[in-house]
């Protein structure tokens, strides 16, 4: 991917995230004026075993704020990439750009209550849930791919691995069963083996961090060691936000995602500045 193409994609992501956020705000304002704001069907909590504390109790505002925060996050950090990496050909930023493109799909969850799309639209619910599932899984694999291959010059190998991992995520999302008669409190219909894939995403996070650390040891780059820590924070924070239906998960997720991303980009900027 050329620098101009990468920068163009990042600008499009920033514009689209802002446009989506404005559209969502207008839709919710219209819904609020009609007195139908946030009317939900019966939902189940995946983390129903959490202690009965106010900060861990179900809060619809936390569910609403999580994908909205992700849209703001994409816009802000896309602009930071343009500022600090506009003329820097960093393979890690290419993978991170693809990661952001997958992340923006989280905004589709916001349209469900705003447009009442879950009222009898079972096929639509299944489609949205499968797309969200695919993007979450593919985003994790892309970051792992970037950590494992960013230090190499094998562009063909990179492309082949990204294509293979993306294809695997597509096949998994297409064939995994979805229970359309239930709705998670995070506004997605639950897939089969939900716990297993949640564990797999955490394992991808750990593997990504370890891959950066190994690259740091191989190249004697302290900045990569910092990137390894921050990429773990970033990925963990995103999982918390994606599974957020309470105030604690939202606060932890927002902090880890923001701090982790800022540290990750700062470490890469410092690395390429002195390279």
C-alpha positions in Angstrom: 0.0 0.0 0.0 1.5 3.3 -1.1 1.7 6.3 1.2 -0.8 8.4 -0.8 -3.3 5.5 -0.7 -2.9 4.9 3.0 -3.3 8.6 3.8 -6.4 8.8 1.6 -7.9 5.8 3.3 -7.2 7.3 6.8 -8.8 10.6 5.8 -11.9 8.8 4.5 -12.1 6.9 7.8 -11.9 10.1 9.8 -14.6 11.8 7.6 -16.9 8.7 7.6 -16.6 8.3 11.4 -17.5 12.0 12.0 -20.4 11.8 9.5 -21.8 8.6 11.2 -21.5 10.3 14.6 -23.5 13.3 13.4 -26.1 11.1 11.8 -26.5 9.1 14.9 -26.8 12.2 17.0 -29.6 13.5 14.8 -31.5 10.2 14.8 -31.3 10.0 18.6 -32.4 13.6 19.0 -35.4 12.9 16.8 -36.2 9.8 18.7 -35.9 11.7 22.0 -38.3 14.4 20.8 -40.9 11.7 19.9 -40.6 10.1 23.3 -39.4 6.7 22.0 -35.8 7.1 23.1 -34.0 3.9 23.7 -36.9 1.4 23.8 -35.3 -2.0 23.9 -36.6 -5.6 23.6 -35.8 -8.1 26.3 -32.0 -8.6 26.4 -29.6 -10.9 28.2 -26.3 -10.0 29.9 -23.3 -12.1 29.0 -21.6 -10.9 32.2 -24.6 -11.6 34.4 -22.4 -13.2 37.0 -20.7 -9.9 37.9 -21.1 -8.6 41.5 -24.2 -6.6 42.2 -22.4 -3.2 42.3 -23.8 0.0 40.9 -20.7 0.5 38.7 -21.1 -3.0 37.3 -24.9 -3.0 36.8 -26.4 -2.8 33.4 -26.4 0.8 32.1 -27.8 1.5 28.6 -25.8 4.7 28.5 -22.6 2.7 28.6 -23.8 0.6 25.7 -24.6 3.7 23.7 -21.4 5.4 24.7 -19.1 2.6 23.7 -19.5 2.5 19.9 -19.9 6.3 19.9 -16.6 6.6 21.7 -15.0 4.3 19.1 -16.2 6.6 16.3 -14.6 9.6 18.1 -11.5 7.6 18.7 -11.2 6.7 15.0 -11.6 10.3 14.0 -9.0 11.7 16.5 -6.3 9.1 16.0 -6.8 9.1 12.2 -5.9 12.8 12.3 -2.9 12.1 14.5 -1.6 9.5 12.0 -1.9 12.1 9.3 0.0 14.6 11.4 2.9 12.3 12.5 3.1 9.6 9.8 2.0 11.5 6.6 5.4 11.1 5.0 6.6 8.0 6.9 6.3 4.6 5.3 5.7 2.5 8.4 4.3 -1.0 7.8 2.7 -1.0 11.3 0.6 2.0 10.4 -0.7 0.2 7.3 -1.9 -2.7 9.5 -3.3 -0.2 12.0 -5.2 1.6 9.3 -6.9 -1.7 8.2 -7.6 -2.3 11.9 -9.4 1.0 12.1 -11.4 0.2 9.1 -12.7 -3.0 10.8 -13.3 -1.1 14.0 -15.7 1.4 12.4 -18.2 -1.4 11.8 -19.0 -1.2 15.6 -21.0 1.9 14.7 -23.7 -0.3 13.1 -24.8 -1.3 16.6 -25.9 2.3 17.2 -28.5 2.2 14.4 -30.4 -0.7 15.9 -32.2 1.3 18.6 -32.1 4.5 16.7 -34.2 3.0 13.8 -35.9 0.2 15.7 -34.2 -2.3 13.4 -34.7 -5.2 15.8 -38.5 -5.2 15.6 -39.1 -8.4 13.6 -36.0 -7.9 11.3 -34.4 -11.2 12.3 -32.4 -11.6 9.1 -31.0 -8.0 9.5 -30.0 -8.8 13.1 -28.2 -11.9 12.0 -26.4 -10.1 9.2 -25.3 -7.2 11.4 -24.2 -9.6 14.2 -22.2 -11.7 11.7 -20.5 -8.6 10.2 -19.6 -7.3 13.7 -18.3 -10.7 14.6 -16.2 -10.9 11.4 -14.7 -7.5 11.9 -13.8 -8.1 15.6 -12.1 -11.4 14.7 -10.4 -10.0 11.5 -9.2 -6.9 13.4 -7.5 -9.1 16.0 -5.8 -11.2 13.3 -4.7 -8.2 11.3 -2.9 -6.7 14.3 -1.2 -10.1 14.9 -0.2 -10.2 11.3 1.2 -6.7 11.5 3.2 -7.5 14.6 4.6 -10.7 13.1 5.5 -9.4 9.7 6.0 -5.6 10.0 9.8 -6.0 10.3 10.0 -8.0 7.1 10.2 -6.8 3.5 8.2 -9.7 2.1 5.3 -7.8 0.7 3.9 -10.8 -1.1 4.0 -12.8 2.1 2.3 -10.1 4.0 -0.5 -9.8 1.4 -0.9 -13.6 1.3 -1.2 -13.9 5.1 -3.6 -11.0 5.4 -5.8 -12.5 2.6 -5.7 -15.9 4.2 -6.6 -14.6 7.7 -9.4 -12.4 6.3 -10.8 -15.3 4.3 -10.7 -17.5 7.4 -12.6 -14.8 9.4 -15.2 -14.5 6.6 -15.8 -18.3 6.5 -16.0 -18.5 10.3 -18.5 -15.6 10.4 -20.6 -17.1 7.6 -21.0 -20.5 9.1 -21.1 -19.8 12.8 -24.7 -20.2 14.2 -26.5 -17.2 15.6 -29.4 -17.2 18.0 -31.7 -14.6 16.5 -34.3 -15.1 19.2 -32.0 -13.6 21.8 -30.3 -10.2 22.1 -27.2 -9.4 24.1 -27.2 -6.3 26.2 -24.5 -5.0 23.9 -27.0 -4.9 21.0 -25.8 -8.0 19.1 -27.4 -11.4 18.8 -25.2 -14.0 20.5 -23.1 -16.4 18.3 -22.3 -20.0 19.2 -19.1 -20.5 21.2 -19.1 -16.8 22.3 -16.8 -17.5 25.3 -14.4 -19.4 23.1 -14.0 -16.6 20.6 -13.7 -14.1 23.4 -10.8 -16.1 24.8 -9.3 -16.4 21.2 -9.4 -12.6 20.9 -7.5 -12.2 24.1 -5.0 -14.9 23.0 -4.4 -12.9 19.8 -3.8 -9.8 21.9 -1.2 -11.6 23.9 0.4 -13.1 20.8 0.6 -9.7 19.2 2.3 -8.1 22.2 4.8 -11.0 22.3 5.5 -10.7 18.6 6.4 -7.0 19.0 8.6 -7.9 22.0 10.5 -10.5 20.0 11.0 -8.0 17.2 12.4 -5.5 19.8 14.8 -8.1 21.1 15.9 -9.1 17.6 16.5 -5.5 16.4 17.5 -4.1 19.8 14.8 -1.5 19.6 13.5 -0.2 23.0 10.7 1.6 21.2 9.3 -1.8 20.0 9.3 -3.0 23.6 7.2 0.0 24.5 4.9 -0.7 21.5 4.5 -4.3 22.8 3.1 -3.0 26.1 0.9 -0.3 24.5 -0.5 -2.7 21.8 -1.6 -5.0 24.7 -3.4 -2.0 26.4 -5.0 -0.9 23.1 -6.4 -4.4 22.2 -7.5 -5.1 25.7 -9.3 -1.7 26.0 -11.1 -2.4 22.7 -12.4 -5.7 24.0 -13.7 -4.0 27.1 -15.5 -1.4 25.0 -17.0 -4.0 22.7 -18.4 -6.0 25.6 -19.3 -2.9 27.7 -22.8 -2.8 29.2 -21.8 -1.1 32.5 -19.9 2.0 33.5 -16.8 0.2 34.8 -16.2 -1.6 31.5 -16.7 1.6 29.5 -14.3 3.6 31.7 -11.6 0.9 31.7 -12.0 0.3 27.9 -12.0 4.0 27.0 -8.8 4.6 29.1 -6.9 1.6 27.9 -7.8 2.1 24.2 -6.9 5.8 24.3 -3.7 5.5 26.4 -2.6 2.4 24.6 -3.0 3.9 21.1 -1.3 7.1 22.0 1.6 5.2 23.5 1.8 2.9 20.5 1.8 5.7 18.0 4.3 7.7 20.0 6.7 4.7 20.3 6.5 4.1 16.5 7.0 7.8 15.8 10.1 7.8 17.9 11.4 4.6 16.3 11.1 5.9 12.8 12.3 9.3 13.7 15.7 7.9 14.6 15.7 5.0 12.2 
